[in-house]
Amino acid sequence: ASDPGNALAKAEEGVSTQDAGSPENDPLLPNKQNKTPDAAKWRYLGPAIGVGVLGLLIVLAVTFLKGGSQPPPQTPEVQSSCNRHVKELLQQGGLVEQNKQMQERQGAPQGQSKPAQKWEEAVQTIAAVGHLRANLKSLKDTAEKASNQIQNWSPVPGGSTRQWVKITARAVVASQNLETDFEGWCETQHTTFNALAKLLEKKVVSHGNVMNIAVENKMLQRIMITTLESLQNMKTKLEGLQADLTKMPACALHMGVEACLKKGSNKHWAKGFTEQIAIAQDLTGRASLFVYRFSNDYANMKDVLNHLDISNSIEDAHPFQTKVLPQLRQLLNLLDNHGENVGTE
């Protein structure tokens, strides 16, 4: 018979050995006898995985910063190529001048104070309108040419012909009135800017670098406001002329049909008709060009006036002496000649 004490001791020893080494009792491994909750498992595995992912992200970030994020070498060839490409894109979108003006208003060029830059912009917008004299003259000359050609052509009388003659006559009158208005505008601008230039020049010479131009600034703003008002009246007349000329294509068709029905394939009639249509086409094209340029210059002047917030206290008069005053003299010469020193386009 076995000793009960020895049996009990062996049983306790076996249980102790099994608890220490058996995988069935490992709290990290599920089994039939010990089902450990998932939270207990992730309490040990979660931090280890997190450290590993963080290390991987750090390695990738360092690698990216060392190589992948660096731009290509800024060689002169690359810079020049980029400049050309961007300028072409701006030109295609019609933003070259707008972009240039926007950059000028954001900050004055080196060596030039902002007040002087504002003055330059104002003077340049007046000069831009003054340079339209050539376009207006060519418009008026073409309208008169169309009217004279009708007299030489002697078209077949009819409703469409009468309408055509009236449109052409109105174009002549409108262009002549616009030319008169423009000459009056030039004379007014010459008078006001001449007085302004004298005041500014006297201030620059007598006060040196530091000066106060509150009076001159106020005068410039007043000139710009009255200029826009007078240009608005011309703009309204010009738009009326353009609207009238848009009726010419349809009117020409009816006029030609009327003449053809009455005269047939008459060579003399056909020759005169084609000459009249060619002149009319030239007239409408010149009117469209003039309206386009005039409207752009008007919008630019309005924009400059809206940003004409000039400081009255000037600490550096050099830009006024070297930039503003010479441009004022050029403007006065242009206005004095009513734009005649500009070649006809």
Number of C-alpha atoms within 10 A of each C-alpha: 3 6 7 8 8 9 11 10 10 11 10 10 11 10 10 11 10 12 12 10 10 9 13 16 17 15 14 17 12 16 13 7 8 13 14 14 11 10 10 11 14 13 10 11 11 11 10 11 11 10 10 10 10 10 11 10 11 11 10 10 12 11 12 12 10 9 9 10 9 9 7 7 8 9 9 9 9 11 12 11 11 12 11 10 12 12 13 13 12 14 12 10 9 11 13 16 11 12 12 10 14 11 12 15 16 9 12 15 12 7 9 17 18 20 22 23 21 22 21 18 20 22 22 20 20 21 21 18 21 23 20 21 27 18 21 24 18 18 26 22 16 23 28 19 17 24 23 14 16 18 10 9 16 11 19 18 12 13 12 20 20 15 16 23 16 14 19 24 16 17 28 22 15 18 24 19 16 20 19 12 16 22 19 14 18 23 16 16 22 21 13 15 20 16 13 18 19 13 14 19 14 10 18 21 11 9 11 13 16 14 16 15 19 14 12 17 20 12 15 19 17 13 17 20 13 12 18 18 11 14 19 14 12 19 18 10 16 23 15 13 22 19 12 16 22 13 13 18 15 11 17 19 12 16 22 19 13 19 21 15 10 11 14 12 11 11 10 10 18 17 11 17 20 12 15 21 17 12 17 22 17 16 25 23 15 21 25 19 15 21 19 12 15 21 18 14 20 21 14 20 23 18 13 21 20 10 11 18 12 18 14 15 12 20 12 18 21 18 18 23 17 12 15 23 21 13 19 22 14 13 23 22 15 20 27 18 16 23 21 17 14 15 10 13 11
